[in-house]
Amino acid sequence: MTVESWSLSVSIRYSCGVLTTAVLVTSFGAPVAAQPSQSPAVVATASGQTQKPIDSDQPKTKAGEFPRFAWDQHPSVLFGKGTRISALARLQGHVRDSEAPEIEESAQTLDFARRRVGVEGEIANKLFFQVEAEIGSSEIWRDVYANYTQFDTVQIQGGKFKLPFGLEENTGSTNLDFVYRSMASTRLAPGRDIGVMVHGRVLNRFLRYEVGGFDHDGRNARSNDPEHVFGGPTFVGRVDVLPFRHQKSELSDLMVGVAYTTTDVDEGLSGLQARTVFGYPFLSEPDLWVNGPRRRLGVEARIRPGPASIKSEYMRLTSARLGQGTDGSDLRDFEASGWYVSGTWVLTGEKKADNVDRPRHPFLRGGIGAVEIGARLEELTFGTVNGDPEASTSPRADVVLGNANRAATFGVNWYLNRWVKIQGNVIKQTIKDPLQGPLPERPSFWSSVLRFQLSI
């Protein structure tokens, strides 16, 4: 047995032990702390899904019986009607393997991808807040914001949070259909930054808008190299509509949207990165000189009929290169684009739009939980890949010789109960120009990843 295979087997045994403990705790311990359910009412969330109010599972009490403890979605202390504070914790670990070389040395050992703790709460049903930190990260603070929620048509949110660009990028990591977001969402969508946003739903919730200003164009556009540049003050806008919202049909959940960002980038080497699903570069010369406006355009669509779901996005980014020619002339804009189409099906029958992470028959409590299968096809392209004879890998080339990576992902999700989720993905990636990729001798390679998740 090789050192690699020994470490992988130890990792799997260790992860199974941790997971078994988590399953037993959440299956038997948490329900004891929770109060019995009493035919809860249902309220709408900002995403259009429904969930139970935090104190709807509690027996009716007199007005003076506060504060009190409750555990529905999160362990919470209720201070009064519409006022609470809840504890958050999330642990995600995975084991993965690939035919291609890995950037991280821990690829074949148990890797804890996320160790987050935080709090969220509400004040008088008018102010929502969240503070979340990543343990052991160089950037400890994740979401730190407050949102004034008194009016459905106009709400104001400020702090550090994700720019409203990208359907999948703005889906929480615990609710992803696959272990990793698409390459386009990871590399082209902005991600988190500090800013202020006005948002709301109008026209009888037919249309949702989000408009904001941020200090920069998001963490995803930056590298760890301080020599690389990124966007300054950024404007972002997003609009989505539910055209059949008021029809009693499977089309009522159909959502289509569009988003746009604009910023200016100072002269320097771009921080954008062309990387595979596991983070390996597939562009020989990633450092390009840029200067001037950077713009993003995104189009998204989603529908969730019954136990199924279909989602798709397209993103395009352009970054100006003013005065970056060897003679000081303007060069053509650098372009990057990406898209994906994905589909899922819940084999155990839960409706995708009704929080499939709360299975009807949890594991060890009369059932097996919820089981879901899915597939996704995606592509990420950096630079020119159409065979232009003028294309070059020079950092100051007028036409940038680029590359593309296409990936097909096949996955299974097992929701044991509302707290524990296991995901397994098998991924085939194909590099258009393998000489710039992780395996110069072959264009295609397979990878796999197994992740377990515990969240409270």
N, C-alpha and C positions, 0 to 999 in steps of 0.2 A: 504493500500500500504506500503510495507516495505521500509526501508531506501535505500537498494540496488536497488530496482526497481525504486524508485524515482530518485536516482542519475543517473541511466541508461537512464531514459526518459529525464531528464534535459540535459544529455550529448548529446543525439541524437538530441534534439531540437537545442542545441547550435551548434553542428556540421553542422546541416542542414542550420542554419543561416549563418555560416561562408562560407559554400559551395555555398549557393545562391549568396552571395556577390561576391565570386570569379568568379562564372559563368558569372554574369552580367558584371564584370570588364573585363574579358578576352574576352567575346563575343562582347562587344561594344567598350570598351576602347582601347584595344591593336590594333585592325585593323585600328583604326583611326591614330595611331602613325606610322603604317607601310606604306610603299610606295606601289603603285599598282604593281601587278605582270606582268612580261614581258617575258613569255615563257622561263623560266630559263633553263640553261644548267644543266647537271647532272654530279656529280663527285663521285668517289668511296671513301668510308671511309676505315679505317684500318680493320674494322670488316667484310668487304665484302658487306655491305649494301650501298645504294646510298642516297645522300642527296644533296640539292641545296647549292651552295656556298652562303656565308653569304651576299654578295652584288649582287647576281644575280637577286634579286627582285627589284633592284633600276633602275630608268631610266638612260640611258647612259648620262654621264656628261663629261665635258672637264677634262683634266688631272689635272688642277689646283684647281678643286672644292673639296678640302679636307682641314680640316676634315669635315665629315658630319655624321649625325645620321642615323641609319638603325635599323629596328626591323624585323628580319625574325625568326630565332629560338630563339635568345636572343636579348635584347636591346644592341646595339653596337655603338661604335664610330669608323668610318673608317678613317685611317690616310693616306692611299695610297693603291695601288694595293698590296694585300697580307699582309697588315698590319692593325690590328684591335685590339680592346679590348672590351670584352663583359661582361656584368653583369650577374651573376647567382643567382638564389634564388629558394629554394625548401622547401615546407611545406607539411608535411605528418602527418595526425592525424587519430587515429582509436579508435573504441569502440569494445571490445571483451568480450566474456563470455565463460565459460567452466564448465563442470561437475566436473572437477578436481580442487583442490585448486591452487591458483595463487601465484607466488612469489611476484609480485608487488601489492601494496594495491590499485592502480588505475585501476585495470583490468576492472571494470565496469563503469569507467568514461572516458571522452574524454582524450586521451593521445596523445600528439604531439611527434610522434616517431622521426621525423627529422625536424630540423629548420636550414637549411644550406644556407649560402650566400658565394659568392666568385666572382672571375673574371677569365676569360680565354682569350687568345688572340694568335695572330700570328705576327711574324715579318718577312717581306719580303718573305713569303711562305717558310721559312727555319727553323723557330723555333716556336714551339707551347708551351705554358705554361698554367698552371692552379694553382690557389690557392683557396682552399675551406675550410671553417671553420664551425663547428657545434656550434650553439649558445646554451649556457647552459650546455655544456658537460664538463666532467673532462678532456677529451682529445680534445681540441678545434680544432686542425689542422687535416684535413682529407687528401685530395690529395693536395700535394704541390710539383710540379715537372715541369721540362722542357724537351722537346723532340726535338732533332735535326732531321728535317724531309726532308732535301734536296734530299736525295736519297731513293727511294722506297726499294732498296735491303738491305741497311744498315742504320739503324737509331739508335741513342743513346739517352736513357732516363735516367734521374737521379733525385733523390729527394725522397719524401715519396709517395708511391703508392702501389697498390696491387701486390703481387708476381704473376707471370703468371702461376697460377695453378688453374684449375677449370673453366669450362665454365660458370656456373651460378654465381659463386663467383665473376667473372670478368664482369658480366652484371650489369650495373648501377641500383640502386634501383627503379628509375622511369620507367625502362623498364622491370621489372620482370613480368612474367606471373601470379604469385600468390603473395599474400601479403608478405609471408615470403619465403626466400630461403629454399632449402631442408636442413634437419638436417646434412647431410654429408657435404654440402657446408659451413654451419655455424660452425660446430665443427671440421672438419678434414682439410679443405682447410686453408692455412696459413693466408690470409688476408693481411693487409697493413704492410709495414715496410720501412725503409730507405735503399736505395740501388741504384745500377746502372744496366741498362739492355741494351743489344744490340739486336735489332730485325729487321725484315724485311720480304719481300716477294720475292721469287726467282722462277726460272723456269716458267717465264711468269705468275706469281702469283698463280701457282699451289700449292706451299708450303709456309707456314709461319713459321718462327722460332722465339723463344724468349729465350735468355740465360742471366742470371744475377747473381749478388752476392749481398746479403743483410746483414744488421747488425745482424738480428735475424730471427726466422722462423715465423714471423707474429703475429699480435695481437690476432687472434683467438686461438692461443695455450697458451695464458696467462690467468690467473685468476686475480681477484683483491686482492688476498692474496699474500703479498710480500714474504711469506715463500715458495711459489711454484716456481719451476724452469721451464725454457723454453730454446729453442735452441739458440746457439750462431751464429757466422757467417754461413750463409746459401747459398748454391748453388742451383739454380733452372733452369730447362730447359723445354721447351714446344715446340712441333711440331704439326702442323695440316695441313691436305691436303684437297684439293677440287678435288677429282679424276675425276669428270665429268664436271669440270668448263667450258670447251670449247664446250660442247654439248648443243644443243638447245632442252632441255627437262626439266621435273620437277626435274630430278636428278642433274641438274647443281649446285644446292645449297647444295648438300650433303657435309658435313664436318665431318671428323673423326680426332681425335687427341690423343696425349699421353703427359703426363707431369710427372716430377720427381723432388723431392727435397731431399737434404741430409744436415744434420747438426749434431752437437754434443751437448748433454745436460749434464750439470754438475750434480753431485750427489744431489739428493733432491726429494721432492714430486712433482709429475707431475701436470702441470697446465691444462691438457686436461680435458674436462668436458662432461659427458654423460647426455644430457638434452633433454626433450621433445620439441615439436614445440614451446610451450609457455615458455620454460625455466625451467621446473621443473626437478630436478635430478631423474634419474631412476637407479642409482647404489648406493647400500648401503655404500660401501667403495670406494669412488672415489680417495682417496689419496694413490697412489702407489709410492714406491721408484723406481727411475729410475737413470740410469747413462750410458752415452755412446751414440752411433749413433742413430739418429732418421731419418727415411726415409719415404717418401710418394710416392705412385704411383697412377696416375689417368688416366682413359681412358674416352673419351667423344665422342659423336656423335650428329649430328643435321641435320635435313632436314626441309625445309619450302616450300612445294609445294602449290602454290596458296594461299588460305586463311587459310591453315592448317599449323601446325608445330608439329614435334615430336623431343623430346630431351631426352638424357639419359647419365648418368655418373656413373662410379664406382670409388671409392677411397679406398685405403688401407694404413694404417699407422702402422709402427712398431717402438717401442722405446726400446732400449737395457736396460738391468738391470744388468750391470756388477758389481760383488762383492756385491750384495744386499741381498744374503741369510743370514740367521741368523748366519751361520758359515763362512761368507765371500765369499761364492761360487757365481758363476754366475747363475742368474735365466733366465728362458726363456724370450724371448722378449715379451713385452706387445703388443697386437694387437687390432686395432680398424678398422672397415670397414663400408662403407655405399654405397648405390646406390639409384637411382631414375629413373623412366620412366615417362615422361609427354607428354601430347598432348593438343593442342588448336585448335579452329576453329572460324574464324571471320564470324559471321552470316550475317553481312552487306556487305560482299564481298570483302573488302580490302585485298590486298596481304600482307601476314605476313612479307615477306622479304622487303617490300617497306614502312617501317615506318607506321605501323597501328595507331600510336599515332597521325597521321595527317589524320583524317577521311575525306572522299570525300565530305560529307555533314554534316558540324558541327552542333551541337545543337543550336537552335535559329537562324540559318542562312540557312534555307532551308532543314534541316534534323534532324536526332536524334543522329548524331555522329556515332561512330563505337561500335559494341557490339560483345564481344568475350566470348566463354565458354571454360573451360578447366578442366582437371583432371590429378592428379599426384599420383603415388604409390611410396613409398619410405621406406627405412629401415636403421636404424643406430644400429650397434652392437659394444659393448665394452667388451673385454675379451672373455672368453670361455663360450659358451652356449650349448655345445654338450653333457652335462651330464658326463663329466670326473670326476671319483670318487676322484681324487686328487685335484680338484678345491676348492679354499678357498677364503674367503673375506679378509684374512690377507694382510696388506700392503707389506709383504715380502713373499707372497705365490709364489711357483714356477709356479703353474697354477692358473691364476686369474679367480675366479668365476664372470662371467660377466652377461650381460643382453642385451636385444634388444628391440627396439621400432619400430613398423611398423605403418605407417600413410597413409591414403587415403584422398586426398584433392580434393574438387569439388568447382570450382570457376566461377564467372562471372566478366568480366571487361567491364566497360562502359567508352569509350573515348569521352567525350563531345566535345572537340576540342583539339588543340595541347597543351593546357596548363592545362586542368583539366581532371582528371581520377578518377573513383570510382571503388573500388574492393570489392567484397564480397566472402568470403571463408567459407565453412563448412568442418570440419576436424574430421575424426575418427581415434583415435590412439589405438593401442593394445600393451600392455607391456607383454613380454614373461614371466617374473617373476613378477607378480603384487605386491608381498610383498616388492619389492625394489622400487616400483613406487609411484605415488601420491595417488592412491586409492588401498590400500592393499586388499580390499575385492572384487575387480573386475578388470579384465585385460583390458577392453575396456571402452572408454569414448569419448564423443563428445565435440567439441569446435566450436566456430564461431567467425568471425572477420569481421568488416566493416571498410574500410579505404578510406579516400579521400585524393587526392594529387593535389597540385597546384605547378606548376614549370614554371619559366620563364628564 
